Amino acid sequence: MSLPPDGPGDDLPLDGPRLRAVPATGHHAAAIQSCFEGAPDYFVRTEGSLPGPDAAIQLLADAEVDAQRRVYALIPRAGGPPVGVLDLMLDYPEPGVAQIVLLLFRESCQGLGYGKETTSAVEVALAARGFGALRLSVVDENVEARAFWERLGFAAVGRLDRGVTVYEKALRGGA
């Protein structure tokens, strides 16, 4: 996917200290699929099964037809293949709010601070663009994710059907 010119999310500077956030295209599908397959516990916990063989292709195809959606491959500055993926919706579910659809790292790269660094970069970039809040949803079975987001200052603001909690964090300098 390429970012549309003059769109609300083009050129979001999402790079962290150790990772670059590269807008994902079909060229990244195999690497993103490898990240998915490198995080089997997440998929079993949230989906009930391992990711399908075309999960990354489907993610990129869905994002390509949605002007509010941005998918990034998270690549180490030191080089090497992507270690994670960020799926972000802008002005969703309402203007001035962004939602992290997915922030996923290979299990071998979890616990290294990449999630905190990436989230911080997202918060700074969105606030600079006038976004007032960042949201995400976590299924009840993903206890570690709930604890992670709460440590980063996200607070539960609602519940969805099927055991899903909605979290939100106000962005400094945002709308």
N, C-alpha and C positions, 0 to 999 in steps of 0.2 A: 504494500500500500504506500502511496506517496501522499504527502500532505498537500492539500489544495492551497494555491497561493492566496494570501490574504485571509485565510481561514482563521477561526478563533484559536486554533492550537498549533498553527505552523510555527516552526522554529522554537518550540518550547525547549528551553535549555535544561534538560533533565539529567545531564551528566552528573554523576557523583564523584567523590574523590578517587574511587577505585574502578568504577564502571562507567562505560559510555552507553547511553540509551540511543540506539539506532532505529529509526523508523523501519519497521519490518515490511519486507516485500516477499513475493514468492521465492526469491533467492534465499530467504532465511527459513523457509518451511522445514527443511530437514533438520536444521539446527534447533529450531523451536520444538519440533517433534522429539528430538533427542532430550531436550530439557524436560518435556512432559514425561517421557519414559524414565528419566532420571529422578522423578518424584512420584513413584508409584503409590506411596502411602497417602498422598494428598488425593489422588484420584479414587482410590479404594474407599477412603473415608468420606469423600464428598459425592462421588458418583456411583459408588458401589462396585466399580470395576476399573480395570486398567484403561488408560487412554486408548482409543481406537487408532488404527494405523494411519488414519487421515485426519486426526484431531487438529494438528497444526494447519493443515490446508484449509480445513473448515473454518477455523478461527480467522485466518487471514481473509478468506472469501467473505465471511460475515462482516468483517471490519471494512473491507473495500467498498461495500455498498452502503455504509453508514457514515455520513459526513461528520457525525459527532464522535466517532470512535477512532482511537489511535492505538496501535499495537507497536511495541518496541522490543527489540532484542537487546538484552543487557549483556554487554561484552566487556571483559576485563581490559583496562587500559594497558596492562602489561602484555596483552595479546592472547590469542587462543579463541576457542569457540565460545558462543554465548553460554552464560551460566544461569540465565533466567529470562523471564518474559514479563512485560507489563502490558496490561490491557486497560485502557483508560477511556471513559466516556466524558465528554465535555458538555456542559449545560444540560446535565441529566442528573436527577429527574426533573430539574427545573433550571431556568437560566441562573447563572452565577454559582452553580454547584457542579462539581465534577465527581465522578464515581470511579473508584478502582474496581474494575470488574475482576481482575486477576493480577496478583503479584506472586509469582512462583519462581522458586530457585530449585535447582537440582538438590537432592538430599545431601550430596557431598559438599554443597556450598551453603547449606543452611547453618545458622548459628555463627556466621562470620561477620555479621554486621551489615551485610549487603542490603537487607530489607530496610533497615533503619536509614541507611544512607540514601537509598533510592526514594523512600517516602519523603525524606527531608527535601531532596531535590525537587520532587513533584510539588510539595507544599510551597516552596519558594517560587517556583516558576508560575504556578497557578495564582498565587497571591499577587505577583507582579502583573499578571494579566487581568486582575480585578475580580477573580473568583473569591467568594466569601466562605465557602465550605468545601470539604472533601468528605465523601461518603464511601461506604463499602458495606458488604453483607457477608456474614459468616454463618455457616451451618453449625448447629449445636454440636455435632460430632467432631468438629475441628477445634477442640479445646485449646491446643497450643496457639492457633491463630487468634482466637479471642484474647488470650493473655498477651500475645505480641501487640495487637492493636491497642489494647488498653494501656500497656506500658508506654506507647507512643502518644498517649493523650486522647485517643478516640473514646467517645462515650456512647453507650447504647441509647438510641433515640426512637426505636420502634421494633416491632416484630412483624414478620411476614408469615404466611402459612407455611406449613411443613418444617417448622423448627429452624427458622432463619432470623438472626438478629441483625438489625441495621445499626451501623455505627457512624458517627459523624465527628468531625473536628473543624472548628472555626479556623479560618486562615487569617493570619495577621496581615493587615494591609489590603485585604480583599474587600469586596463590596459589602 
